[in-house]
């Protein structure tokens, strides 16, 4: 399982540990990923995603998963999230 947020595309970053003596060693900055179950109002069901806590705040700021996915760029979304976005668009077009 890769360390990538399914909604924002946030990935592992690399950098340096810098000691007091200014010695540099390589390190990894891992995103804060959590398994979250979000409710889709349009689809009427819950969806389980592995997202960063920043993405969870963004979903709440955009008034739910549906609005967040409709505003999100396709390049940032995972395959699972893209499939959800297409289902939401289809359901809204039918309504």
C-alpha positions as CSV (number, residue, x, y, z in Angstrom):
1,X,0.0,0.0,0.0
2,X,1.6,3.2,-1.1
3,X,1.8,6.3,1.1
4,X,-0.3,8.6,-1.1
5,X,-3.5,10.5,-0.2
6,X,-6.3,9.3,-2.4
7,X,-7.9,12.7,-2.6
8,X,-5.1,15.3,-2.7
9,X,-2.2,13.2,-4.0
10,X,0.0,14.2,-1.1
11,X,3.1,11.9,-1.2
12,X,6.3,11.1,0.8
13,X,8.8,14.0,0.7
14,X,12.5,13.7,1.3
15,X,14.9,16.1,3.0
16,X,17.8,16.2,5.5
17,X,18.1,15.7,9.2
18,X,20.5,18.5,10.3
19,X,22.4,18.1,13.5
20,X,23.8,20.8,15.8
21,X,27.2,20.2,14.2
22,X,25.4,20.7,10.8
23,X,25.9,17.1,9.7
24,X,23.2,16.2,7.1
25,X,21.6,12.8,6.7
26,X,18.8,11.9,4.4
27,X,15.3,11.4,5.8
28,X,11.7,11.0,4.7
29,X,8.7,13.1,5.6
30,X,5.7,10.9,5.6
31,X,2.1,12.3,5.1
32,X,-0.3,11.8,8.0
33,X,-2.6,9.3,6.4
34,X,-5.7,7.9,8.1
35,X,-8.4,5.5,7.1
36,X,-11.6,7.5,6.9
37,X,-15.2,6.6,6.1
38,X,-16.9,9.5,4.4
39,X,-20.6,9.8,3.5
40,X,-21.6,10.7,-0.1
41,X,-24.9,12.5,-0.1
42,X,-25.6,12.1,-3.8
43,X,-24.9,8.3,-3.9
44,X,-26.4,7.8,-0.5
45,X,-23.7,5.5,0.8
46,X,-20.4,5.6,2.8
47,X,-17.0,5.3,1.2
48,X,-13.8,4.2,2.9
49,X,-10.7,6.1,1.8
50,X,-7.1,6.4,2.9
51,X,-6.6,10.2,3.1
52,X,-4.4,12.7,4.9
53,X,-5.8,14.7,7.8
54,X,-5.3,17.9,5.6
55,X,-7.7,16.3,3.0
56,X,-10.2,15.5,5.7
57,X,-10.3,19.1,6.8
58,X,-10.6,20.2,3.1
59,X,-13.6,17.8,2.6
60,X,-15.3,19.3,5.7
61,X,-14.5,22.9,4.4
62,X,-16.1,22.1,1.0
63,X,-19.4,20.8,2.7
64,X,-18.9,17.2,2.0
65,X,-17.2,14.6,-0.2
66,X,-19.3,15.2,-3.3
67,X,-18.5,19.0,-3.5
68,X,-14.8,18.3,-2.8
69,X,-14.6,15.6,-5.6
70,X,-16.4,17.8,-8.1
71,X,-13.9,20.7,-7.5
72,X,-10.8,18.5,-7.4
73,X,-8.4,18.1,-10.4
74,X,-8.4,14.6,-11.9
75,X,-4.6,14.5,-11.8
76,X,-4.6,14.6,-8.0
77,X,-7.3,11.9,-7.5
78,X,-6.6,8.1,-7.2
79,X,-8.4,5.6,-9.4
80,X,-10.9,4.9,-6.7
81,X,-11.7,8.6,-6.2
82,X,-12.0,9.2,-10.0
83,X,-14.5,6.4,-10.2
84,X,-16.5,8.0,-7.4
85,X,-16.4,11.3,-9.1
86,X,-17.8,9.8,-12.3
87,X,-20.6,8.1,-10.4
88,X,-21.5,11.4,-8.7
89,X,-21.5,13.3,-12.0
90,X,-23.7,10.6,-13.6
91,X,-26.2,10.6,-10.7
92,X,-26.4,14.4,-10.7
93,X,-27.0,14.5,-14.5
94,X,-29.8,11.9,-14.1
95,X,-31.5,13.9,-11.4
